[in-house]
Amino acid sequence: MAKYDPLRDYLAGVSRRVRRVTMSFAAIAALVGPLPRSAWRYRAWWANDNKVEARAWLAAGWRVESVSRHAEQVVFLRRDDS
């Protein structure tokens, strides 16, 4: 199992009626283990690109809409093409 598979599985299991999910960094870490320091420091870590973590939420049909490093939370938005 890849590190971010539990996040993918969690997001994939969210009801299709739900369009937006807010998760704390701690909740994500509870699923996948400790997040790298760069997740806490840099918005770019949460980019919807081809990095392993992004592939997990993109594969589940979600994208990162916003990140608050101060509030330590991320908002996922269901992709229109999912």
Short mmCIF file of the C-alpha atoms (twelve columns), coordinates in Angstrom:
data_MODEL
# 
_entry.id   MODEL 
# 
loop_
_atom_site.group_PDB 
_atom_site.id 
_atom_site.type_symbol 
_atom_site.label_atom_id 
_atom_site.label_alt_id 
_atom_site.label_comp_id 
_atom_site.label_asym_id 
_atom_site.label_seq_id 
_atom_site.Cartn_x 
_atom_site.Cartn_y 
_atom_site.Cartn_z 
_atom_site.pdbx_PDB_model_num 
ATOM 1  C CA . MET A 1  0.000   0.000  0.000   1 
ATOM 2  C CA . ALA A 2  1.303   3.436  -0.929  1 
ATOM 3  C CA . LYS A 3  1.461   6.042  1.834   1 
ATOM 4  C CA . TYR A 4  -1.365  8.219  0.486   1 
ATOM 5  C CA . ASP A 5  -3.747  5.380  -0.437  1 
ATOM 6  C CA . PRO A 6  -5.738  5.823  2.800   1 
ATOM 7  C CA . LEU A 7  -6.401  9.467  1.902   1 
ATOM 8  C CA . ARG A 8  -7.473  8.412  -1.593  1 
ATOM 9  C CA . ASP A 9  -9.778  5.767  -0.131  1 
ATOM 10 C CA . TYR A 10 -11.257 8.189  2.391   1 
ATOM 11 C CA . LEU A 11 -12.039 10.804 -0.261  1 
ATOM 12 C CA . ALA A 12 -13.367 8.178  -2.666  1 
ATOM 13 C CA . GLY A 13 -15.816 7.090  0.032   1 
ATOM 14 C CA . VAL A 14 -17.332 10.544 0.538   1 
ATOM 15 C CA . SER A 15 -20.949 10.745 -0.659  1 
ATOM 16 C CA . ARG A 16 -21.296 11.887 -4.284  1 
ATOM 17 C CA . ARG A 17 -23.643 14.633 -3.055  1 
ATOM 18 C CA . VAL A 18 -20.792 16.269 -1.129  1 
ATOM 19 C CA . ARG A 19 -18.889 18.783 -3.247  1 
ATOM 20 C CA . ARG A 20 -16.396 20.141 -0.700  1 
ATOM 21 C CA . VAL A 21 -14.487 18.509 2.162   1 
ATOM 22 C CA . THR A 22 -12.367 20.377 4.718   1 
ATOM 23 C CA . MET A 23 -9.731  18.341 6.512   1 
ATOM 24 C CA . SER A 24 -7.184  19.344 9.096   1 
ATOM 25 C CA . PHE A 25 -3.575  18.445 8.535   1 
ATOM 26 C CA . ALA A 26 -3.867  16.320 11.696  1 
ATOM 27 C CA . ALA A 27 -6.798  14.350 10.236  1 
ATOM 28 C CA . ILE A 28 -4.841  13.675 7.062   1 
ATOM 29 C CA . ALA A 29 -1.802  12.661 9.103   1 
ATOM 30 C CA . ALA A 30 -4.020  10.274 11.097  1 
ATOM 31 C CA . LEU A 31 -4.828  8.527  7.805   1 
ATOM 32 C CA . VAL A 32 -1.401  8.506  6.164   1 
ATOM 33 C CA . GLY A 33 1.138   9.033  8.916   1 
ATOM 34 C CA . PRO A 34 3.194   12.162 9.559   1 
ATOM 35 C CA . LEU A 35 3.106   14.734 6.796   1 
ATOM 36 C CA . PRO A 36 6.459   16.006 5.551   1 
ATOM 37 C CA . ARG A 37 7.625   19.344 6.859   1 
ATOM 38 C CA . SER A 38 7.085   20.827 3.383   1 
ATOM 39 C CA . ALA A 39 3.318   20.179 3.687   1 
ATOM 40 C CA . TRP A 40 3.243   22.494 6.706   1 
ATOM 41 C CA . ARG A 41 5.536   25.142 5.196   1 
ATOM 42 C CA . TYR A 42 4.754   25.405 1.480   1 
ATOM 43 C CA . ARG A 43 1.473   25.820 -0.367  1 
ATOM 44 C CA . ALA A 44 3.134   24.213 -3.383  1 
ATOM 45 C CA . TRP A 45 3.166   20.835 -1.620  1 
ATOM 46 C CA . TRP A 46 -0.623  20.818 -2.007  1 
ATOM 47 C CA . ALA A 47 -0.548  21.560 -5.753  1 
ATOM 48 C CA . ASN A 48 -2.785  19.478 -8.001  1 
ATOM 49 C CA . ASP A 49 0.119   18.090 -9.965  1 
ATOM 50 C CA . ASN A 50 1.823   14.746 -10.546 1 
ATOM 51 C CA . LYS A 51 3.406   14.263 -7.101  1 
ATOM 52 C CA . VAL A 52 2.452   11.076 -5.266  1 
ATOM 53 C CA . GLU A 53 0.252   12.859 -2.734  1 
ATOM 54 C CA . ALA A 54 -1.634  14.789 -5.420  1 
ATOM 55 C CA . ARG A 55 -2.175  11.645 -7.463  1 
ATOM 56 C CA . ALA A 56 -4.018  10.209 -4.442  1 
ATOM 57 C CA . TRP A 57 -6.652  12.938 -4.181  1 
ATOM 58 C CA . LEU A 58 -6.894  13.371 -7.946  1 
ATOM 59 C CA . ALA A 59 -7.475  9.623  -8.387  1 
ATOM 60 C CA . ALA A 60 -10.326 9.848  -5.882  1 
ATOM 61 C CA . GLY A 61 -11.953 12.588 -7.971  1 
ATOM 62 C CA . TRP A 62 -10.947 15.587 -5.863  1 
ATOM 63 C CA . ARG A 63 -8.621  18.573 -6.165  1 
ATOM 64 C CA . VAL A 64 -7.234  20.962 -3.588  1 
ATOM 65 C CA . GLU A 65 -9.236  24.160 -3.671  1 
ATOM 66 C CA . SER A 66 -7.454  25.985 -0.855  1 
ATOM 67 C CA . VAL A 67 -4.936  25.503 1.921   1 
ATOM 68 C CA . SER A 68 -4.516  27.417 5.154   1 
ATOM 69 C CA . ARG A 69 -1.161  26.702 6.706   1 
ATOM 70 C CA . HIS A 70 -2.100  29.000 9.598   1 
ATOM 71 C CA . ALA A 71 -5.325  27.067 10.333  1 
ATOM 72 C CA . GLU A 72 -3.610  23.806 9.334   1 
ATOM 73 C CA . GLN A 73 -6.375  22.716 7.018   1 
ATOM 74 C CA . VAL A 74 -7.025  21.924 3.386   1 
ATOM 75 C CA . VAL A 75 -10.236 22.175 1.389   1 
ATOM 76 C CA . PHE A 76 -10.824 19.537 -1.274  1 
ATOM 77 C CA . LEU A 77 -13.332 20.214 -4.062  1 
ATOM 78 C CA . ARG A 78 -14.903 17.410 -6.062  1 
ATOM 79 C CA . ARG A 79 -13.704 17.542 -9.647  1 
ATOM 80 C CA . ASP A 80 -16.354 18.130 -12.288 1 
ATOM 81 C CA . ASP A 81 -15.022 15.285 -14.430 1 
ATOM 82 C CA . SER A 82 -15.307 12.671 -11.653 1 
# 
